[in-house]
Amino acid sequence: MLSTYTSYNLIAKDMLKSLNRTAAEATNARDADYYRENIGKVSSVDEFLDDYRLYSYAMKAYGLEEMTYAKAFMRQVLDSDLTDANSFANKLTDTRYRDFASAFSFTPSTATAQTETQLDSIIGLYSATAANAGAALKEETRYYNVVIDTVTSADQLINNDRLRNYVFTAFGIDPNTYSREVVRGVLGSDPDDPASYFSTEFGARETDAVAAIQAANSELSTLPSNDANKARIAELKAEISRQSAIIVTAEKYRALAEAYNFASDGTATAGTVQDADQKAATNQLYTLSNPRVTSEAALINKDYFESRIGSVTTASELVNDPRLLNYIKVAFDLNKASVVSSTIANILTSDPDPDNATSYINLFGGADKAKYVALRAAFNFQEDGTLAAGQTAQTAAQTATATNAYMIHYNDKDDEADATAIKQFKSQIGAVKTVKDFVGEASIYNFALKAFGIDPAKVSAFTIKKVMQSDLNDPKSYVYQLKDDRFVQLAKAFNFGSDGNITAPKLAQSEAEILVMSRAYVTVKSRFGTEDDKKKAEEEAKYYSTQMQKVESVEDFLADDRLVSFVLTANGIDPESVDATFMQKIFTSDLDDPKSFANQQADRAYRKIVASFNFNAEGKVTQPDDAEIQSRRGIYETIDSHVQQMLEEEAGDDNAGVRLALYFQRKAETITSPYDILADDALFEVFKVIYQLPDEIGSADIDAQAEMIKRHLELKDLQDPEAVSKMIVKFSVLYDLDNQTNTDPALSVLTSSGSSGISADLMMSLAQLRPGGS
């Protein structure tokens, strides 16, 4: 008969061959095929527990076959929420139950419009887009100023998307409703020529509109405001509104016509289509058209104020200029709806004497009194609103004070609006269940589009709906037909299915797999580490969880060495032992092909790693079937674990010592406490043989036994494969010396036969007994 070590070595020296041989045995292959083909058909815990063949196969795989009878107990394990530290499986000190539960998922993934990472990303992007608004305006202006000098016709301008968008933004033309014929005709018009396109299409109507408004206002002034005239008054006001819109449109196109020098046929006249003044005026309109007051816009407003304030002679003149009025409201932090032009006029003409209790400032300043005083001190108007002889509205020093204050406060309102928009988005996004909800809630819809630099006014809700329902893995889907990456990124920021309903996030790893990986990493890093080591591991796990939600392909994952190192460490592999080429081969392996690179590795951890990711054949993230109760990783891990169990069991049929040696080799690196050994009869048997301890020590107090193990064994050595190998050699030799008779106590330990077998009650007790377990 071969020695224990020789028999062990025949198996262990080529573990891949040994595992494949065991897996290929008829019974094992048949059971594995049945499990693989049928586990996906199970949809509930009860169905799983009722299919004895599936259930018993999985229980054996995780070393729990002695608990197969305890279905009520195992139902609690499978129903456990592994994210809850107080759940049933997590409270059991025997980690086999938690490992078993983590291999299954009977609770569907949570559908949500956005994950926390997606939410944080879109908020960060919104803030960045807001902060970079000025830079974007500058770039578009730079492009416009360079390219406009090369334009030779109105058609060339209109056909250039960037130029056209710039012009339309500057002059307030709606890109969704504009008429090419109208824009082209206006560009070739001279507004002073009665025969030009503009004059015939807009000029005459503007003149008629002005006359109609005058007539309506005249009639309104003569109508008493009573019930008899109520309908007529409403009609006249509506007419004024309609005619005003005609005037606004006409003035908009007049400004467009005056800004360019095209001939009536649309060709460029002598020189460029814009002179320096026209170009500068267009640039200014574009900059000021942005809803945000950028630094460039602030400088334009500053120049306007400083160029006008010297010619202002009355307070009324100042407050009747909207730009001057807004400037001083902003400068003195009075930019709110309740502060109107009359408020500012009253402040500017208030008695400046602080002791005058009846002055406007003292009567109405309230919480803003200090601001009122500062504003009053910045101007020199008398109480009647005029200036004293020889005085100006402001001295140079007062203008400098107002300007400095404006440059400090010009973006306060935008910042406040941003904070409000972010707060609203965060509070409302959780209520979004469909694309219809998303499009229908203006604050959410506008926030999201602006975050990606998309103007809600320039894209239809229909387009956005189709974008959000696009399949990002299908290059022919709608979103890619737009050929605009902003829409692709918008779709990626949310989790909507093709039916318009929210789905579980499409992640490179499911939330459950990320949890399993993170927990394993922290366990490895904190086995023999300090509290500081554990904290660092937990921080790294947070990084992993966050970054994995951003991974969109195998390439993304493999490009981040930190993520790769995390996964390898979590699975007991030294990151230094493999290179990038090796990992590329692993992740491009077909796990269903026995000859693939991953399947040729004796360490099945590589197969488990690949199976834990949701990458398709092209290396892109795909959505797993949420109806399946076991992930691909869970299936492979269960089958591989079952084969390992069968390998050890069959080895034990010939020599129980070989089974003990194989088991010890597999479990050694997971041992972190003496109680791990005491709670596992097979490990304790190996320990007793190595250190030649009598069986009677098992009757001692459990804490005393733990102290004894510490005296004999340095647990850290079990993390060293070479040290473990030496221990197995020692065990094998001593085992053979101790077992020269037909009685084999080690065999009884593993098969639960005879008086030394492990009863189900004892196993359940041990599962809940061990102190210091993780």
TIFILUM-870915 format. One record per residue (C-alpha): residue number from 1; residue in one letter; x, y, z. Coordinates in steps of 0.5 Angstrom, whole numbers. Example, Ala and Ser with C-alpha at 12.3 -4.5 7.8 and 13.67 -1.06 7.14 Angstrom:
- nr;rest;X;Y;Z
- 1;a;25;-9;16
- 2;s;27;-2;14
# end
This chain:
- nr;rest;X;Y;Z
- 1;m;0;0;0
- 2;l;3;7;-2
- 3;s;4;12;4
- 4;t;0;17;6
- 5;y;4;23;3
- 6;t;6;19;-4
- 7;s;-2;18;-5
- 8;y;-3;25;-3
- 9;n;3;28;-8
- 10;l;0;24;-13
- 11;i;-6;28;-13
- 12;a;-3;35;-11
- 13;k;3;35;-16
- 14;d;-2;36;-22
- 15;m;-9;38;-18
- 16;l;-12;40;-25
- 17;k;-11;33;-28
- 18;s;-14;30;-21
- 19;l;-20;35;-21
- 20;n;-21;34;-29
- 21;r;-21;26;-28
- 22;t;-26;27;-22
- 23;a;-30;31;-26
- 24;a;-30;27;-32
- 25;e;-33;21;-27
- 26;a;-40;19;-30
- 27;t;-43;20;-23
- 28;n;-40;27;-22
- 29;a;-41;29;-29
- 30;r;-48;27;-29
- 31;d;-50;31;-23
- 32;a;-46;37;-25
- 33;d;-50;37;-32
- 34;y;-56;36;-28
- 35;y;-55;42;-23
- 36;r;-52;46;-29
- 37;e;-58;45;-33
- 38;n;-64;46;-28
- 39;i;-61;51;-23
- 40;g;-63;56;-28
- 41;k;-71;54;-28
- 42;v;-71;55;-20
- 43;s;-75;61;-18
- 44;s;-76;60;-11
- 45;v;-73;58;-4
- 46;d;-78;53;-4
- 47;e;-77;50;-11
- 48;f;-70;49;-9
- 49;l;-71;46;-3
- 50;d;-76;41;-6
- 51;d;-71;39;-11
- 52;y;-67;34;-7
- 53;r;-62;33;-13
- 54;l;-60;40;-13
- 55;y;-61;42;-6
- 56;s;-56;36;-4
- 57;y;-51;37;-9
- 58;a;-50;44;-7
- 59;m;-50;43;0
- 60;k;-45;37;-1
- 61;a;-41;43;-5
- 62;y;-40;47;1
- 63;g;-39;42;6
- 64;l;-46;42;9
- 65;e;-48;35;7
- 66;e;-50;33;14
- 67;m;-55;39;15
- 68;t;-59;37;9
- 69;y;-64;35;13
- 70;a;-65;41;16
- 71;k;-69;45;11
- 72;a;-72;50;16
- 73;f;-65;52;18
- 74;m;-63;53;11
- 75;r;-69;57;9
- 76;q;-67;62;14
- 77;v;-60;62;11
- 78;l;-62;63;4
- 79;d;-67;68;6
- 80;s;-62;72;10
- 81;d;-60;79;7
- 82;l;-52;79;7
- 83;t;-52;86;7
- 84;d;-55;86;14
- 85;a;-50;85;19
- 86;n;-55;82;24
- 87;s;-58;77;19
- 88;f;-59;70;20
- 89;a;-53;68;16
- 90;n;-48;73;18
- 91;k;-50;72;25
- 92;l;-47;65;25
- 93;t;-40;64;26
- 94;d;-39;58;21
- 95;t;-38;62;15
- 96;r;-40;56;11
- 97;y;-47;58;11
- 98;r;-45;65;9
- 99;d;-41;62;3
- 100;f;-47;58;2
- 101;a;-52;64;2
- 102;s;-48;68;-2
- 103;a;-48;63;-8
- 104;f;-55;64;-9
- 105;s;-60;70;-10
- 106;f;-67;69;-9
- 107;t;-68;77;-8
- 108;p;-69;80;-15
- 109;s;-64;86;-15
- 110;t;-66;93;-14
- 111;a;-69;97;-19
- 112;t;-67;104;-19
- 113;a;-66;110;-23
- 114;q;-59;112;-21
- 115;t;-54;108;-16
- 116;e;-51;113;-11
- 117;t;-45;113;-16
- 118;q;-49;115;-22
- 119;l;-52;120;-17
- 120;d;-46;123;-15
- 121;s;-43;123;-22
- 122;i;-48;127;-25
- 123;i;-48;132;-19
- 124;g;-41;133;-20
- 125;l;-42;133;-28
- 126;y;-47;139;-27
- 127;s;-43;143;-22
- 128;a;-37;142;-27
- 129;t;-41;144;-33
- 130;a;-43;150;-29
- 131;a;-36;152;-27
- 132;n;-34;151;-34
- 133;a;-39;155;-38
- 134;g;-35;161;-39
- 135;a;-29;156;-42
- 136;a;-34;153;-47
- 137;l;-37;160;-49
- 138;k;-30;162;-50
- 139;e;-28;156;-54
- 140;e;-35;157;-58
- 141;t;-33;165;-59
- 142;r;-26;163;-61
- 143;y;-29;158;-67
- 144;y;-34;163;-69
- 145;n;-29;169;-70
- 146;v;-24;164;-74
- 147;v;-29;161;-78
- 148;i;-34;167;-80
- 149;d;-28;170;-84
- 150;t;-28;164;-88
- 151;v;-36;164;-90
- 152;t;-38;167;-97
- 153;s;-45;165;-97
- 154;a;-51;165;-92
- 155;d;-52;158;-94
- 156;q;-45;156;-92
- 157;l;-47;160;-85
- 158;i;-53;156;-84
- 159;n;-50;149;-86
- 160;n;-45;150;-81
- 161;d;-48;147;-75
- 162;r;-43;150;-70
- 163;l;-44;157;-73
- 164;r;-51;157;-74
- 165;n;-52;155;-67
- 166;y;-48;161;-65
- 167;v;-52;165;-69
- 168;f;-58;163;-67
- 169;t;-56;163;-59
- 170;a;-54;170;-60
- 171;f;-60;173;-63
- 172;g;-65;168;-60
- 173;i;-68;164;-66
- 174;d;-71;158;-64
- 175;p;-67;152;-67
- 176;n;-73;147;-67
- 177;t;-78;152;-71
- 178;y;-74;156;-75
- 179;s;-75;157;-82
- 180;r;-69;156;-87
- 181;e;-72;161;-92
- 182;v;-73;166;-87
- 183;v;-66;166;-84
- 184;r;-63;166;-91
- 185;g;-68;172;-93
- 186;v;-66;176;-87
- 187;l;-59;175;-87
- 188;g;-59;178;-94
- 189;s;-63;184;-92
- 190;d;-62;191;-91
- 191;p;-67;194;-86
- 192;d;-67;201;-89
- 193;d;-69;198;-96
- 194;p;-76;198;-96
- 195;a;-76;193;-102
- 196;s;-71;188;-98
- 197;y;-74;181;-95
- 198;f;-74;184;-88
- 199;s;-78;190;-89
- 200;t;-83;187;-93
- 201;e;-84;181;-89
- 202;f;-83;184;-82
- 203;g;-82;191;-82
- 204;a;-89;193;-85
- 205;r;-92;188;-79
- 206;e;-88;192;-74
- 207;t;-90;198;-76
- 208;d;-98;196;-76
- 209;a;-96;192;-69
- 210;v;-94;199;-66
- 211;a;-100;202;-69
- 212;a;-104;197;-66
- 213;i;-101;197;-59
- 214;q;-102;205;-59
- 215;a;-109;204;-61
- 216;a;-111;199;-56
- 217;n;-107;203;-50
- 218;s;-111;209;-52
- 219;e;-118;205;-51
- 220;l;-116;202;-45
- 221;s;-114;209;-42
- 222;t;-121;211;-43
- 223;l;-125;205;-41
- 224;p;-127;205;-34
- 225;s;-125;198;-30
- 226;n;-132;195;-28
- 227;d;-135;188;-30
- 228;a;-138;191;-36
- 229;n;-132;193;-39
- 230;k;-128;187;-36
- 231;a;-128;182;-43
- 232;r;-126;188;-47
- 233;i;-120;190;-43
- 234;a;-118;183;-43
- 235;e;-119;183;-50
- 236;l;-115;189;-51
- 237;k;-109;186;-46
- 238;a;-109;180;-50
- 239;e;-108;184;-57
- 240;i;-103;188;-54
- 241;s;-99;182;-52
- 242;r;-100;179;-59
- 243;q;-97;185;-62
- 244;s;-92;186;-58
- 245;a;-89;179;-60
- 246;i;-89;181;-67
- 247;i;-85;187;-65
- 248;v;-80;183;-61
- 249;t;-79;178;-67
- 250;a;-78;183;-72
- 251;e;-73;187;-68
- 252;k;-70;180;-67
- 253;y;-69;179;-74
- 254;r;-67;187;-75
- 255;a;-61;186;-71
- 256;l;-59;179;-75
- 257;a;-60;183;-81
- 258;e;-56;189;-79
- 259;a;-50;184;-76
- 260;y;-48;181;-83
- 261;n;-46;184;-90
- 262;f;-49;179;-95
- 263;a;-52;181;-101
- 264;s;-60;180;-103
- 265;d;-58;173;-106
- 266;g;-54;171;-100
- 267;t;-47;172;-103
- 268;a;-42;175;-99
- 269;t;-41;183;-101
- 270;a;-34;186;-101
- 271;g;-30;184;-95
- 272;t;-32;179;-90
- 273;v;-39;178;-88
- 274;q;-38;182;-81
- 275;d;-34;188;-80
- 276;a;-30;188;-73
- 277;d;-36;192;-70
- 278;q;-41;187;-72
- 279;k;-37;181;-70
- 280;a;-36;184;-63
- 281;a;-43;186;-62
- 282;t;-45;178;-64
- 283;n;-40;176;-59
- 284;q;-43;180;-54
- 285;l;-50;178;-55
- 286;y;-48;171;-55
- 287;t;-44;171;-48
- 288;l;-50;175;-45
- 289;s;-55;170;-48
- 290;n;-52;165;-43
- 291;p;-57;164;-37
- 292;r;-51;164;-33
- 293;v;-47;170;-31
- 294;t;-40;168;-33
- 295;s;-34;172;-32
- 296;e;-34;174;-39
- 297;a;-41;177;-38
- 298;a;-39;180;-32
- 299;l;-34;184;-35
- 300;i;-38;186;-41
- 301;n;-43;188;-35
- 302;k;-38;192;-32
- 303;d;-36;195;-38
- 304;y;-43;197;-39
- 305;f;-44;200;-32
- 306;e;-37;204;-32
- 307;s;-39;207;-39
- 308;r;-46;209;-38
- 309;i;-46;212;-30
- 310;g;-42;218;-32
- 311;s;-47;221;-36
- 312;v;-53;219;-31
- 313;t;-56;225;-28
- 314;t;-62;223;-24
- 315;a;-64;217;-20
- 316;s;-70;215;-25
- 317;e;-65;215;-31
- 318;l;-61;210;-27
- 319;v;-67;205;-25
- 320;n;-70;205;-32
- 321;d;-64;202;-35
- 322;p;-65;195;-34
- 323;r;-58;193;-34
- 324;l;-56;199;-30
- 325;l;-61;197;-25
- 326;n;-59;189;-25
- 327;y;-52;191;-24
- 328;i;-53;195;-17
- 329;k;-58;190;-15
- 330;v;-52;185;-16
- 331;a;-47;189;-13
- 332;f;-50;191;-6
- 333;d;-53;184;-6
- 334;l;-60;186;-7
- 335;n;-61;181;-12
- 336;k;-68;178;-10
- 337;a;-75;179;-13
- 338;s;-78;183;-7
- 339;v;-73;189;-9
- 340;v;-76;193;-15
- 341;s;-74;199;-19
- 342;s;-78;203;-14
- 343;t;-74;200;-8
- 344;i;-67;202;-11
- 345;a;-70;209;-13
- 346;n;-72;210;-6
- 347;i;-66;208;-3
- 348;l;-62;212;-7
- 349;t;-66;218;-5
- 350;s;-66;217;2
- 351;d;-64;222;7
- 352;p;-57;219;8
- 353;d;-57;222;16
- 354;p;-57;215;20
- 355;d;-60;219;26
- 356;n;-66;221;22
- 357;a;-71;216;24
- 358;t;-76;217;19
- 359;s;-72;216;13
- 360;y;-73;211;8
- 361;i;-67;207;10
- 362;n;-69;207;17
- 363;l;-76;205;16
- 364;f;-76;200;11
- 365;g;-68;197;11
- 366;g;-70;192;16
- 367;a;-65;186;16
- 368;d;-62;189;9
- 369;k;-61;196;13
- 370;a;-53;195;12
- 371;k;-54;194;5
- 372;y;-58;200;4
- 373;v;-53;204;7
- 374;a;-48;202;3
- 375;l;-52;203;-3
- 376;r;-54;210;-1
- 377;a;-47;211;0
- 378;a;-44;209;-7
- 379;f;-48;215;-10
- 380;n;-49;222;-10
- 381;f;-56;223;-11
- 382;q;-60;229;-7
- 383;e;-67;227;-4
- 384;d;-71;229;-10
- 385;g;-67;224;-15
- 386;t;-62;230;-18
- 387;l;-55;231;-17
- 388;a;-52;238;-14
- 389;a;-49;242;-19
- 390;g;-42;240;-21
- 391;q;-43;233;-18
- 392;t;-43;226;-22
- 393;a;-47;220;-20
- 394;q;-41;217;-17
- 395;t;-34;219;-16
- 396;a;-28;214;-19
- 397;a;-28;211;-12
- 398;q;-35;210;-11
- 399;t;-35;207;-18
- 400;a;-29;202;-16
- 401;t;-33;200;-10
- 402;a;-39;198;-14
- 403;t;-35;195;-19
- 404;n;-31;191;-14
- 405;a;-38;189;-10
- 406;y;-41;187;-17
- 407;m;-35;182;-19
- 408;i;-35;179;-12
- 409;h;-43;178;-12
- 410;y;-44;177;-20
- 411;n;-45;169;-19
- 412;d;-48;169;-13
- 413;k;-55;168;-16
- 414;d;-53;162;-20
- 415;d;-49;159;-14
- 416;e;-56;159;-10
- 417;a;-60;156;-16
- 418;d;-55;151;-17
- 419;a;-55;149;-10
- 420;t;-63;149;-10
- 421;a;-63;145;-17
- 422;i;-58;139;-14
- 423;k;-62;139;-7
- 424;q;-68;138;-11
- 425;f;-65;133;-16
- 426;k;-63;129;-10
- 427;s;-69;129;-7
- 428;q;-74;127;-13
- 429;i;-70;122;-17
- 430;g;-72;117;-12
- 431;a;-79;117;-14
- 432;v;-77;116;-22
- 433;k;-80;110;-24
- 434;t;-81;111;-31
- 435;v;-78;115;-37
- 436;k;-84;118;-37
- 437;d;-83;120;-30
- 438;f;-76;123;-32
- 439;v;-79;127;-38
- 440;g;-85;130;-34
- 441;e;-81;132;-28
- 442;a;-78;139;-30
- 443;s;-73;140;-25
- 444;i;-70;133;-26
- 445;y;-70;133;-33
- 446;n;-67;140;-34
- 447;f;-62;138;-29
- 448;a;-60;132;-32
- 449;l;-59;135;-39
- 450;k;-56;141;-37
- 451;a;-51;136;-33
- 452;f;-49;134;-40
- 453;g;-49;140;-44
- 454;i;-55;139;-47
- 455;d;-60;145;-48
- 456;p;-67;142;-46
- 457;a;-70;148;-50
- 458;k;-66;145;-56
- 459;v;-68;138;-56
- 460;s;-75;134;-56
- 461;a;-77;130;-50
- 462;f;-79;125;-55
- 463;t;-72;124;-57
- 464;i;-70;124;-50
- 465;k;-75;118;-49
- 466;k;-72;114;-54
- 467;v;-65;116;-52
- 468;m;-66;113;-45
- 469;q;-69;107;-48
- 470;s;-63;105;-52
- 471;d;-59;99;-52
- 472;l;-52;101;-50
- 473;n;-49;95;-52
- 474;d;-52;95;-59
- 475;p;-49;100;-64
- 476;k;-55;100;-68
- 477;s;-59;103;-63
- 478;y;-62;110;-63
- 479;v;-57;113;-58
- 480;y;-52;112;-63
- 481;q;-55;114;-69
- 482;l;-55;121;-66
- 483;k;-47;121;-67
- 484;d;-47;126;-60
- 485;d;-43;123;-54
- 486;r;-47;127;-50
- 487;f;-53;123;-51
- 488;v;-49;117;-50
- 489;q;-47;119;-43
- 490;l;-54;121;-41
- 491;a;-57;114;-42
- 492;k;-51;111;-38
- 493;a;-52;116;-32
- 494;f;-59;112;-31
- 495;n;-62;105;-31
- 496;f;-68;105;-36
- 497;g;-70;99;-40
- 498;s;-73;98;-47
- 499;d;-80;99;-44
- 500;g;-78;105;-41
- 501;n;-78;102;-34
- 502;i;-73;103;-29
- 503;t;-68;97;-28
- 504;a;-63;94;-24
- 505;p;-56;98;-25
- 506;k;-52;94;-31
- 507;l;-46;93;-27
- 508;a;-39;90;-29
- 509;q;-41;86;-22
- 510;s;-48;86;-19
- 511;e;-48;89;-12
- 512;a;-48;82;-9
- 513;e;-42;80;-12
- 514;i;-39;86;-10
- 515;l;-41;85;-3
- 516;v;-38;78;-4
- 517;m;-31;81;-7
- 518;s;-31;86;-2
- 519;r;-32;82;4
- 520;a;-27;77;2
- 521;y;-22;82;1
- 522;v;-23;85;8
- 523;t;-22;78;11
- 524;v;-16;77;7
- 525;k;-13;84;9
- 526;s;-15;83;16
- 527;r;-13;76;18
- 528;f;-7;78;22
- 529;g;-7;85;21
- 530;t;-8;91;26
- 531;e;-15;95;26
- 532;d;-11;100;22
- 533;d;-10;95;17
- 534;k;-18;93;17
- 535;k;-19;100;16
- 536;k;-15;101;10
- 537;a;-18;95;7
- 538;e;-25;97;8
- 539;e;-23;104;5
- 540;e;-20;100;-1
- 541;a;-27;96;-1
- 542;k;-31;103;-2
- 543;y;-26;105;-7
- 544;y;-27;98;-11
- 545;s;-35;99;-10
- 546;t;-35;106;-13
- 547;q;-30;104;-19
- 548;m;-34;98;-21
- 549;q;-40;102;-22
- 550;k;-36;106;-27
- 551;v;-33;100;-31
- 552;e;-36;99;-38
- 553;s;-32;93;-41
- 554;v;-26;88;-39
- 555;e;-21;94;-42
- 556;d;-24;99;-37
- 557;f;-23;93;-31
- 558;l;-16;91;-33
- 559;a;-13;98;-34
- 560;d;-14;99;-27
- 561;d;-9;96;-23
- 562;r;-12;97;-17
- 563;l;-18;94;-18
- 564;v;-15;88;-21
- 565;s;-10;87;-15
- 566;f;-16;88;-11
- 567;v;-20;82;-14
- 568;l;-14;77;-14
- 569;t;-12;79;-7
- 570;a;-20;77;-5
- 571;n;-19;71;-8
- 572;g;-12;69;-5
- 573;i;-8;70;-11
- 574;d;-2;74;-10
- 575;p;-2;80;-15
- 576;e;5;80;-16
- 577;s;5;73;-19
- 578;v;1;74;-25
- 579;d;2;80;-31
- 580;a;-3;84;-35
- 581;t;-2;79;-41
- 582;f;-4;73;-36
- 583;m;-10;77;-34
- 584;q;-12;79;-41
- 585;k;-12;71;-43
- 586;i;-16;69;-37
- 587;f;-22;75;-38
- 588;t;-22;73;-46
- 589;s;-23;65;-44
- 590;d;-30;62;-46
- 591;l;-31;58;-39
- 592;d;-36;53;-43
- 593;d;-30;51;-47
- 594;p;-25;46;-42
- 595;k;-19;48;-46
- 596;s;-20;55;-45
- 597;f;-14;59;-42
- 598;a;-18;60;-35
- 599;n;-20;52;-35
- 600;q;-13;50;-36
- 601;q;-11;53;-29
- 602;a;-11;49;-23
- 603;d;-13;54;-19
- 604;r;-21;55;-20
- 605;a;-21;62;-17
- 606;y;-19;64;-24
- 607;r;-25;61;-26
- 608;k;-29;64;-21
- 609;i;-27;71;-22
- 610;v;-28;71;-29
- 611;a;-35;68;-28
- 612;s;-37;74;-22
- 613;f;-37;79;-28
- 614;n;-42;81;-33
- 615;f;-38;81;-39
- 616;n;-41;79;-46
- 617;a;-37;75;-51
- 618;e;-35;82;-54
- 619;g;-32;84;-47
- 620;k;-38;89;-45
- 621;v;-42;90;-39
- 622;t;-49;86;-40
- 623;q;-55;85;-36
- 624;p;-55;78;-33
- 625;d;-62;75;-32
- 626;d;-65;77;-26
- 627;a;-70;72;-25
- 628;e;-64;67;-24
- 629;i;-63;65;-17
- 630;q;-56;63;-18
- 631;s;-50;68;-21
- 632;r;-45;65;-26
- 633;r;-40;65;-21
- 634;g;-45;61;-16
- 635;i;-46;56;-21
- 636;y;-38;55;-23
- 637;e;-36;56;-15
- 638;t;-42;50;-13
- 639;i;-39;45;-19
- 640;d;-32;46;-17
- 641;s;-33;46;-10
- 642;h;-37;39;-11
- 643;v;-32;36;-15
- 644;q;-26;38;-10
- 645;q;-31;35;-5
- 646;m;-31;29;-9
- 647;l;-24;29;-10
- 648;e;-22;29;-3
- 649;e;-28;24;-1
- 650;e;-26;19;-6
- 651;a;-18;19;-4
- 652;g;-21;18;3
- 653;d;-24;11;1
- 654;d;-17;9;0
- 655;n;-13;13;5
- 656;a;-17;17;10
- 657;g;-10;21;11
- 658;v;-10;23;4
- 659;r;-17;26;5
- 660;l;-15;30;11
- 661;a;-8;32;8
- 662;l;-12;35;2
- 663;y;-17;38;6
- 664;f;-12;41;11
- 665;q;-9;44;5
- 666;r;-15;47;2
- 667;k;-17;50;9
- 668;a;-11;52;12
- 669;e;-10;59;9
- 670;t;-17;61;12
- 671;i;-15;59;19
- 672;t;-15;66;23
- 673;s;-16;63;30
- 674;p;-15;57;34
- 675;y;-23;56;35
- 676;d;-23;55;27
- 677;i;-19;49;28
- 678;l;-23;47;34
- 679;a;-30;48;31
- 680;d;-27;43;25
- 681;d;-26;36;27
- 682;a;-22;34;21
- 683;l;-17;40;22
- 684;f;-17;39;29
- 685;e;-15;31;28
- 686;v;-9;34;23
- 687;f;-7;38;29
- 688;k;-7;33;34
- 689;v;-3;28;29
- 690;i;2;33;27
- 691;y;3;35;35
- 692;q;2;28;37
- 693;l;-3;30;42
- 694;p;-8;25;45
- 695;d;-16;25;44
- 696;e;-17;26;51
- 697;i;-15;33;50
- 698;g;-22;34;47
- 699;s;-25;34;53
- 700;a;-22;40;56
- 701;d;-25;47;57
- 702;i;-25;50;50
- 703;d;-21;56;52
- 704;a;-16;52;55
- 705;q;-16;48;48
- 706;a;-15;54;44
- 707;e;-9;56;49
- 708;m;-6;50;47
- 709;i;-6;51;40
- 710;k;-3;58;40
- 711;r;3;55;44
- 712;h;4;49;39
- 713;l;2;53;32
- 714;e;4;60;29
- 715;l;-3;61;26
- 716;k;1;66;21
- 717;d;5;60;18
- 718;l;-2;57;15
- 719;q;-1;63;10
- 720;d;5;61;7
- 721;p;4;55;2
- 722;e;11;52;4
- 723;a;10;52;11
- 724;v;3;48;10
- 725;s;7;44;5
- 726;k;12;42;11
- 727;m;6;41;16
- 728;i;3;36;11
- 729;v;9;32;10
- 730;k;10;31;18
- 731;f;3;30;18
- 732;s;3;24;13
- 733;v;9;21;16
- 734;l;6;21;23
- 735;y;-1;19;21
- 736;d;2;13;18
- 737;l;6;11;24
- 738;d;0;12;28
- 739;n;-5;8;24
- 740;q;-2;1;23
- 741;t;-8;-2;25
- 742;n;-15;-3;21
- 743;t;-18;2;26
- 744;d;-18;9;22
- 745;p;-21;14;27
- 746;a;-19;20;22
- 747;l;-24;16;17
- 748;s;-29;16;22
- 749;v;-29;23;23
- 750;l;-30;25;16
- 751;t;-35;20;14
- 752;s;-39;21;21
- 753;s;-39;13;22
- 754;g;-38;10;29
- 755;s;-38;13;35
- 756;s;-33;19;33
- 757;g;-38;21;28
- 758;i;-41;29;28
- 759;s;-48;29;29
- 760;a;-52;34;26
- 761;d;-54;37;33
- 762;l;-46;38;34
- 763;m;-45;41;27
- 764;m;-51;46;29
- 765;s;-48;47;36
- 766;l;-41;48;33
- 767;a;-44;53;27
- 768;q;-46;58;33
- 769;l;-41;56;38
- 770;r;-34;59;36
- 771;p;-32;66;39
- 772;g;-28;70;35
- 773;g;-31;68;28
- 774;s;-32;73;22
# end
